[in-house]
Amino acid sequence: MRDPARIEPILNLIRTAWELNPDMRLGQLIVNIVRPKESCPEVFYVEDDELVRRVGKYFDIHQR
């Protein structure tokens, strides 16, 4: 199992990067940071409100 302690530092770094670029969508920020070899338009262009909706759906499906 991966170390759960890694989550908070990573989220803090993402928060800092996003606060420096608040006009970016979260997916756009992640794609710009990762710089994948193949384009990821579904991630890059997803609006934040749509991402929130999808996270809620994920929780509905994966509740423990």
C-alpha atoms as an extended CHARMM CRD file, in Angstrom:
* protein
*
        64  EXT
         1         1  MET       CA              0.0000000000        0.0000000000        0.0000000000  PROA      1               0.0000000000
         2         2  ARG       CA              1.2480000000        3.4710000000       -0.7850000000  PROA      2               0.0000000000
         3         3  ASP       CA              2.0510000000        5.7570000000        2.1020000000  PROA      3               0.0000000000
         4         4  PRO       CA             -1.0080000000        7.9310000000        2.8520000000  PROA      4               0.0000000000
         5         5  ALA       CA              1.3380000000       10.5740000000        4.3190000000  PROA      5               0.0000000000
         6         6  ARG       CA              2.3210000000       11.5330000000        0.7520000000  PROA      6               0.0000000000
         7         7  ILE       CA             -1.1450000000       12.9850000000        0.0460000000  PROA      7               0.0000000000
         8         8  GLU       CA             -1.0120000000       16.1630000000        2.1180000000  PROA      8               0.0000000000
         9         9  PRO       CA              2.3760000000       17.3950000000        0.8010000000  PROA      9               0.0000000000
        10        10  ILE       CA              1.3310000000       16.7460000000       -2.8030000000  PROA      10              0.0000000000
        11        11  LEU       CA             -1.9920000000       18.5550000000       -2.3300000000  PROA      11              0.0000000000
        12        12  ASN       CA             -0.1420000000       21.4770000000       -0.7250000000  PROA      12              0.0000000000
        13        13  LEU       CA              2.1750000000       21.7410000000       -3.7370000000  PROA      13              0.0000000000
        14        14  ILE       CA             -0.7710000000       21.6160000000       -6.1310000000  PROA      14              0.0000000000
        15        15  ARG       CA             -2.5650000000       24.2690000000       -4.0550000000  PROA      15              0.0000000000
        16        16  THR       CA              0.4820000000       26.5530000000       -4.2270000000  PROA      16              0.0000000000
        17        17  ALA       CA              0.8800000000       26.0700000000       -7.9870000000  PROA      17              0.0000000000
        18        18  TRP       CA             -2.8390000000       26.6780000000       -8.5560000000  PROA      18              0.0000000000
        19        19  GLU       CA             -2.8780000000       29.7950000000       -6.3800000000  PROA      19              0.0000000000
        20        20  LEU       CA             -0.0460000000       31.1530000000       -8.5560000000  PROA      20              0.0000000000
        21        21  ASN       CA             -2.2010000000       30.4010000000      -11.6400000000  PROA      21              0.0000000000
        22        22  PRO       CA             -5.8180000000       30.8300000000      -10.4590000000  PROA      22              0.0000000000
        23        23  ASP       CA             -7.2140000000       31.2740000000      -13.9840000000  PROA      23              0.0000000000
        24        24  MET       CA             -6.2480000000       27.6960000000      -14.8810000000  PROA      24              0.0000000000
        25        25  ARG       CA             -8.6350000000       24.8120000000      -14.4930000000  PROA      25              0.0000000000
        26        26  LEU       CA             -7.2940000000       22.0530000000      -12.2350000000  PROA      26              0.0000000000
        27        27  GLY       CA             -7.0080000000       19.5960000000      -15.1330000000  PROA      27              0.0000000000
        28        28  GLN       CA             -5.1960000000       22.2110000000      -17.1940000000  PROA      28              0.0000000000
        29        29  LEU       CA             -2.7520000000       22.7790000000      -14.3410000000  PROA      29              0.0000000000
        30        30  ILE       CA             -2.0880000000       19.0550000000      -13.9030000000  PROA      30              0.0000000000
        31        31  VAL       CA             -1.5230000000       18.5060000000      -17.6370000000  PROA      31              0.0000000000
        32        32  ASN       CA              0.8210000000       21.5030000000      -17.7790000000  PROA      32              0.0000000000
        33        33  ILE       CA              2.7830000000       20.1580000000      -14.8140000000  PROA      33              0.0000000000
        34        34  VAL       CA              2.9620000000       16.5460000000      -16.0420000000  PROA      34              0.0000000000
        35        35  ARG       CA              3.5510000000       17.4450000000      -19.7110000000  PROA      35              0.0000000000
        36        36  PRO       CA              2.4060000000       14.0750000000      -21.0850000000  PROA      36              0.0000000000
        37        37  LYS       CA              3.7380000000       12.8930000000      -24.4450000000  PROA      37              0.0000000000
        38        38  GLU       CA              0.1760000000       12.3940000000      -25.6970000000  PROA      38              0.0000000000
        39        39  SER       CA             -2.3780000000       15.1740000000      -25.3960000000  PROA      39              0.0000000000
        40        40  CYS       CA             -5.0970000000       14.7730000000      -22.7590000000  PROA      40              0.0000000000
        41        41  PRO       CA             -7.9530000000       17.0290000000      -23.8880000000  PROA      41              0.0000000000
        42        42  GLU       CA            -10.5010000000       15.3100000000      -21.6310000000  PROA      42              0.0000000000
        43        43  VAL       CA             -8.3870000000       16.2160000000      -18.6020000000  PROA      43              0.0000000000
        44        44  PHE       CA             -7.0510000000       19.5490000000      -19.8710000000  PROA      44              0.0000000000
        45        45  TYR       CA            -10.4430000000       21.0230000000      -20.7990000000  PROA      45              0.0000000000
        46        46  VAL       CA            -12.6880000000       19.6650000000      -18.0410000000  PROA      46              0.0000000000
        47        47  GLU       CA            -14.2480000000       22.5950000000      -16.1910000000  PROA      47              0.0000000000
        48        48  ASP       CA            -13.7750000000       22.6430000000      -12.4270000000  PROA      48              0.0000000000
        49        49  ASP       CA            -17.5270000000       22.4450000000      -11.7360000000  PROA      49              0.0000000000
        50        50  GLU       CA            -17.7290000000       19.3560000000      -13.9660000000  PROA      50              0.0000000000
        51        51  LEU       CA            -14.7520000000       17.8590000000      -12.1230000000  PROA      51              0.0000000000
        52        52  VAL       CA            -16.5300000000       18.4400000000       -8.8070000000  PROA      52              0.0000000000
        53        53  ARG       CA            -19.6220000000       16.6840000000      -10.1990000000  PROA      53              0.0000000000
        54        54  ARG       CA            -17.5160000000       13.7260000000      -11.3560000000  PROA      54              0.0000000000
        55        55  VAL       CA            -15.7350000000       13.4630000000       -8.0020000000  PROA      55              0.0000000000
        56        56  GLY       CA            -19.1430000000       13.3420000000       -6.3170000000  PROA      56              0.0000000000
        57        57  LYS       CA            -20.1760000000       10.5710000000       -8.7020000000  PROA      57              0.0000000000
        58        58  TYR       CA            -16.9400000000        8.7120000000       -7.9290000000  PROA      58              0.0000000000
        59        59  PHE       CA            -17.7610000000        8.8950000000       -4.2120000000  PROA      59              0.0000000000
        60        60  ASP       CA            -21.2610000000        7.5750000000       -4.8580000000  PROA      60              0.0000000000
        61        61  ILE       CA            -19.8370000000        4.5650000000       -6.7050000000  PROA      61              0.0000000000
        62        62  HSD       CA            -16.8570000000        3.8720000000       -4.4290000000  PROA      62              0.0000000000
        63        63  GLN       CA            -18.2250000000        4.5020000000       -0.9460000000  PROA      63              0.0000000000
        64        64  ARG       CA            -16.9160000000        2.0630000000        1.6150000000  PROA      64              0.0000000000
